[in-house]
Amino acid sequence: MSTRAERLSALLPEAGVDLLLVTNLVNVRYLTGYTGSNGLALIGPQTCVFVTDFRYVEQAAVEVDPAFDRVRAVQDLIDAIADALPPGELRLGFEDAQVTVRQHGRLRELLPERVELVAAGQLVERLRVVKEPEEVDRIRAATQLADAAFEQLLWGGLVGRTELELASVPHGALPHAQPRDVEIGRGELVVIDWGAEVDGYCSDCTRTVATSDPDASTREVYELVLQAQLAGLEAVRAGASGRAVDAVARAVIDAGGYGDHYGHGLGHGVGLEIHEGPRLSQRSEDVLESGNAVTVEPGIYLPGQFGVRIEDLVVVTDDGCEILTAVRKHLISTD
């Protein structure tokens, strides 16, 4: 059995299940190595099975961890699950955030009465939050690639190019704005949120760039966000709660009088997905562990005027964090 499957099996008693049916393709990839678009895994102390259809048999032969028995489904993947189960009464956990009502009904129809279906929550995600050294290497490589792309972007200039080519301007007051076909002019702040991917692992970074020398009030807002971001970075370490780290950065913005203009959490985990655990927010119940990869990204958003966000990607260590992002953080002017 693979190391990751063994670690997952160790969590099953806590969830009250004997086996876990893994249908989230990101989790399937994490456990098996499979990158295709149709596959599932069945994992327990004595069970390590991967199922796909005929289109991906050859791909699975190359990618899937040899510790997994490979099963080719004749029709729907769920149809193959019953034959892969060990004998006796079983409590089969399923990823309830992933399985649809229709799939659940189909499972109940196909499985024998000896099998009880149990909602098992996000067990694989709990494993994914702590990155192995090889995962950190891929995230670091993605960050370096993104850093280089950003420098190339600035070299090409911003003024006269559209948001679709770059990011967003007064639209930067919307944290998750959709770029428009609108030209960027002088005297604006451009919020650029970007990333790269290497071997499935993501990076995430944000910088706010001025297209001319900003006025004093704009620079004041930028510097306040930067102070909050640096305070947040300083607070990141193993054992700190996501809520406490968020509070440190939020207190800086509150003290500057812009608390009503900062509505999102300080950060989130990054890995095989761009948004995953742990969370740094006012409602987070997570405690940081060494090996977490998280963003630190406070912002201030003034509707109709501009937005400022500064974001770094870091890896949590016992005594602080390793900042992966190398892009400069002083207010850059492209004028």
Legacy VTK file of the C-alpha trace (Angstrom):
# vtk DataFile Version 3.0
C-alpha trace
ASCII
DATASET POLYDATA
POINTS 335 float
0.000 0.000 0.000
1.242 3.517 -0.809
2.296 5.816 2.033
-0.561 8.224 1.364
-3.089 5.395 1.290
-1.674 4.106 4.583
-2.045 7.548 6.162
-5.615 7.741 4.891
-6.409 4.283 6.259
-5.217 5.425 9.673
-7.903 8.133 9.661
-10.791 5.803 8.834
-11.565 4.606 12.397
-11.903 8.211 13.520
-14.521 8.714 10.801
-16.275 5.478 11.758
-15.749 3.775 8.404
-13.954 0.654 7.185
-13.249 1.866 3.651
-13.339 5.165 1.800
-14.668 5.661 -1.700
-12.668 8.536 -3.225
-14.409 10.226 -6.151
-12.952 13.747 -6.062
-10.491 13.635 -8.951
-8.032 15.927 -7.170
-7.983 13.506 -4.251
-7.713 10.544 -6.609
-4.644 12.169 -8.159
-3.129 12.863 -4.737
-3.525 9.239 -3.660
-2.784 7.390 -6.897
-0.909 9.706 -9.273
-3.655 9.489 -11.918
-4.283 12.700 -13.900
-7.142 11.589 -16.148
-10.733 12.822 -16.077
-12.534 9.632 -15.055
-11.414 7.530 -12.131
-12.032 6.644 -8.489
-10.257 4.879 -5.672
-11.345 2.532 -2.910
-9.042 2.523 0.104
-8.974 0.650 3.405
-6.496 -1.243 5.596
-6.474 -4.230 3.242
-7.886 -2.560 0.142
-6.160 -0.358 -2.418
-8.116 -0.249 -5.682
-8.190 2.195 -8.590
-11.028 2.121 -11.133
-11.220 3.774 -14.554
-12.777 3.116 -17.963
-11.261 1.688 -21.143
-10.084 5.107 -22.386
-7.591 5.507 -19.547
-6.280 1.967 -19.053
-2.920 2.703 -20.683
-2.588 6.065 -18.930
-3.339 4.431 -15.583
-0.716 1.774 -16.255
1.898 4.545 -16.445
0.627 6.944 -13.788
-1.101 4.992 -11.038
0.951 3.915 -8.044
1.744 0.188 -8.475
0.459 -0.412 -4.942
-3.068 -0.039 -6.353
-4.956 -2.873 -8.002
-6.302 -1.494 -11.285
-9.866 -2.300 -12.293
-11.400 -1.480 -15.659
-15.076 -0.619 -15.388
-17.264 -2.138 -18.093
-19.843 0.656 -17.836
-20.168 3.334 -15.128
-17.316 3.408 -12.618
-19.735 3.057 -9.720
-20.891 -0.253 -11.167
-17.444 -1.737 -10.467
-17.372 -0.852 -6.782
-19.459 -3.736 -5.458
-17.102 -6.370 -6.909
-14.064 -4.602 -5.425
-15.357 -4.686 -1.839
-13.978 -7.164 0.695
-16.413 -9.672 2.254
-18.440 -9.129 5.433
-20.380 -6.193 6.853
-18.811 -2.881 5.932
-19.218 0.799 6.613
-18.270 2.450 3.330
-17.366 6.116 3.642
-17.970 8.483 0.761
-16.917 12.079 0.071
-20.222 13.763 0.794
-19.079 17.115 -0.610
-18.467 15.371 -3.923
-21.077 12.615 -4.353
-24.345 13.798 -5.894
-27.773 12.687 -4.701
-28.146 10.667 -7.901
-24.782 8.941 -7.399
-25.665 8.168 -3.799
-28.929 6.596 -4.927
-27.108 4.551 -7.540
-24.601 3.345 -4.943
-27.361 2.308 -2.584
-29.055 0.441 -5.432
-25.893 -1.456 -6.431
-24.324 -2.241 -3.081
-25.400 -5.269 -1.044
-27.324 -4.747 2.197
-24.237 -5.672 4.210
-22.693 -2.350 3.154
-23.680 0.825 4.995
-22.966 4.140 3.296
-21.516 6.767 5.637
-20.765 10.436 4.899
-17.049 10.702 5.714
-16.297 14.389 5.216
-12.960 15.554 3.814
-10.441 12.984 5.004
-8.103 13.232 2.023
-8.109 17.025 2.232
-6.858 16.690 5.808
-3.801 14.871 4.479
-3.262 17.312 1.636
-2.896 20.368 3.881
0.585 19.261 5.002
2.858 19.211 1.979
5.609 16.676 1.510
9.041 18.024 0.465
8.434 16.998 -3.157
5.144 18.904 -3.165
6.837 22.016 -1.782
9.439 21.740 -4.550
6.696 21.802 -7.189
4.920 24.737 -5.560
8.236 26.575 -5.340
8.902 25.886 -9.028
5.427 27.170 -9.933
6.081 30.319 -7.901
9.396 30.944 -9.637
7.725 30.530 -13.017
4.991 32.981 -12.036
7.534 35.485 -10.718
9.347 35.454 -14.072
6.066 35.900 -15.945
5.216 38.946 -13.838
8.521 40.648 -14.577
7.956 39.987 -18.269
4.471 41.496 -17.987
5.811 44.689 -16.430
8.530 44.920 -19.060
5.802 45.100 -21.704
4.056 47.993 -19.934
0.437 48.307 -18.845
-0.970 51.554 -20.217
-3.022 51.047 -23.374
-3.456 47.329 -22.821
-6.821 45.918 -21.742
-7.891 44.290 -18.483
-8.362 41.067 -20.427
-4.674 41.212 -21.314
-3.678 41.998 -17.726
-5.994 42.260 -14.705
-8.313 45.021 -13.380
-8.251 48.704 -12.442
-11.177 50.531 -10.715
-12.461 46.983 -11.105
-9.687 46.210 -8.594
-12.144 47.266 -5.884
-13.762 43.868 -6.548
-11.546 41.158 -5.005
-12.646 38.528 -7.560
-13.382 40.740 -10.541
-13.699 39.352 -14.064
-11.342 41.257 -16.398
-13.045 43.310 -19.102
-12.123 44.505 -22.574
-11.259 47.956 -21.153
-7.995 49.774 -21.741
-5.806 50.663 -18.773
-4.952 54.348 -18.545
-2.544 56.507 -16.632
-3.095 57.401 -12.998
-4.609 54.065 -12.044
-3.796 51.162 -9.747
-3.838 47.756 -11.380
-4.437 44.702 -9.179
-2.749 41.696 -10.782
-3.571 38.292 -9.272
-1.852 35.459 -11.096
-0.183 32.102 -10.730
1.380 29.167 -12.510
1.156 25.389 -12.334
3.937 22.801 -12.308
3.144 19.076 -12.257
-0.360 19.880 -11.022
0.759 22.160 -8.176
-0.303 25.796 -8.133
1.189 29.110 -7.112
-0.706 32.269 -6.169
0.457 35.873 -5.923
-0.983 39.391 -6.123
0.700 42.717 -6.664
-0.805 46.178 -7.129
0.932 48.314 -9.731
0.579 52.057 -10.421
0.501 53.339 -14.009
1.832 56.719 -12.885
3.150 58.275 -9.705
0.264 57.885 -7.213
-0.986 60.705 -5.014
-0.358 60.773 -1.264
-3.728 59.297 -0.239
-3.357 56.382 -2.656
0.169 55.699 -1.459
-1.081 55.821 2.149
-3.587 53.046 1.443
-0.920 50.983 -0.279
1.497 51.346 2.601
-1.216 50.381 5.085
-1.933 47.161 3.190
1.795 46.462 3.030
2.126 46.927 6.801
-0.789 44.540 7.351
0.733 42.000 4.987
4.129 42.121 6.689
2.450 41.749 10.095
0.541 38.731 8.822
3.725 37.138 7.489
5.399 37.675 10.851
2.513 35.926 12.629
2.606 32.781 10.465
4.174 29.801 12.226
3.314 26.248 13.221
0.894 26.220 16.141
-0.703 29.583 15.332
-4.418 29.501 14.608
-5.744 30.706 11.289
-8.024 33.066 13.178
-5.172 34.591 15.194
-2.968 35.188 12.143
-5.879 36.835 10.348
-6.518 39.046 13.391
-2.941 40.365 13.418
-3.163 41.714 9.872
-6.782 42.853 10.273
-5.876 44.911 13.342
-3.437 46.986 11.255
-6.102 47.850 8.684
-8.689 48.512 11.379
-6.305 50.885 13.153
-5.769 52.727 9.868
-9.491 53.361 9.546
-10.186 51.053 6.598
-11.628 48.012 8.371
-14.953 48.343 6.544
-13.111 48.043 3.235
-11.423 44.705 3.968
-14.006 41.959 3.809
-12.212 38.726 2.960
-9.953 36.396 4.928
-6.207 36.854 5.085
-5.350 33.716 3.170
-5.886 30.113 2.159
-3.990 26.959 1.428
-2.522 26.257 -2.017
-1.517 22.940 -3.521
-3.177 20.753 -6.123
-5.978 23.311 -5.954
-5.584 27.059 -5.880
-7.933 27.276 -2.892
-7.697 24.562 -0.251
-7.060 24.259 3.474
-5.987 25.613 5.841
-7.811 28.938 6.018
-6.643 32.188 7.563
-9.851 34.023 8.398
-12.055 35.341 11.179
-14.056 32.104 11.149
-11.203 29.652 10.672
-10.886 26.748 13.076
-7.594 25.603 11.551
-4.261 25.502 13.352
-1.192 25.911 11.174
1.244 23.024 10.844
4.753 22.877 9.481
4.419 22.053 5.788
1.251 24.046 5.139
1.444 26.233 2.032
-0.710 29.339 2.535
-1.232 32.783 1.077
-1.048 36.010 3.066
-3.107 38.574 1.156
-4.807 41.478 2.938
-6.490 44.145 0.851
-8.401 47.409 0.909
-11.115 48.012 -1.681
-12.630 51.455 -2.292
-15.634 51.074 -4.640
-15.419 53.205 -7.753
-11.870 54.288 -6.939
-9.304 51.511 -6.647
-8.291 48.402 -4.771
-4.997 47.320 -3.229
-4.025 43.753 -2.446
-0.567 42.334 -1.740
-0.174 38.560 -1.624
2.707 36.197 -0.989
2.734 32.403 -0.945
4.582 30.901 2.024
5.375 27.508 3.512
4.809 27.249 7.264
7.778 26.206 9.409
8.145 25.510 13.123
9.523 28.976 13.811
7.914 31.071 11.083
7.572 30.649 7.353
9.518 30.433 4.108
8.323 33.104 1.684
8.279 31.568 -1.780
7.308 34.712 -3.678
10.297 36.806 -4.737
8.520 39.624 -6.603
9.247 43.096 -5.192
6.622 44.570 -2.884
7.267 48.301 -2.944
4.694 50.205 -4.987
5.804 49.761 -8.589
5.103 52.494 -11.105
5.216 51.563 -14.797
5.183 55.180 -15.938
LINES 1 336
335 0 1 2 3 4 5 6 7 8 9 10 11 12 13 14 15 16 17 18 19 20 21 22 23 24 25 26 27 28 29 30 31 32 33 34 35 36 37 38 39 40 41 42 43 44 45 46 47 48 49 50 51 52 53 54 55 56 57 58 59 60 61 62 63 64 65 66 67 68 69 70 71 72 73 74 75 76 77 78 79 80 81 82 83 84 85 86 87 88 89 90 91 92 93 94 95 96 97 98 99 100 101 102 103 104 105 106 107 108 109 110 111 112 113 114 115 116 117 118 119 120 121 122 123 124 125 126 127 128 129 130 131 132 133 134 135 136 137 138 139 140 141 142 143 144 145 146 147 148 149 150 151 152 153 154 155 156 157 158 159 160 161 162 163 164 165 166 167 168 169 170 171 172 173 174 175 176 177 178 179 180 181 182 183 184 185 186 187 188 189 190 191 192 193 194 195 196 197 198 199 200 201 202 203 204 205 206 207 208 209 210 211 212 213 214 215 216 217 218 219 220 221 222 223 224 225 226 227 228 229 230 231 232 233 234 235 236 237 238 239 240 241 242 243 244 245 246 247 248 249 250 251 252 253 254 255 256 257 258 259 260 261 262 263 264 265 266 267 268 269 270 271 272 273 274 275 276 277 278 279 280 281 282 283 284 285 286 287 288 289 290 291 292 293 294 295 296 297 298 299 300 301 302 303 304 305 306 307 308 309 310 311 312 313 314 315 316 317 318 319 320 321 322 323 324 325 326 327 328 329 330 331 332 333 334
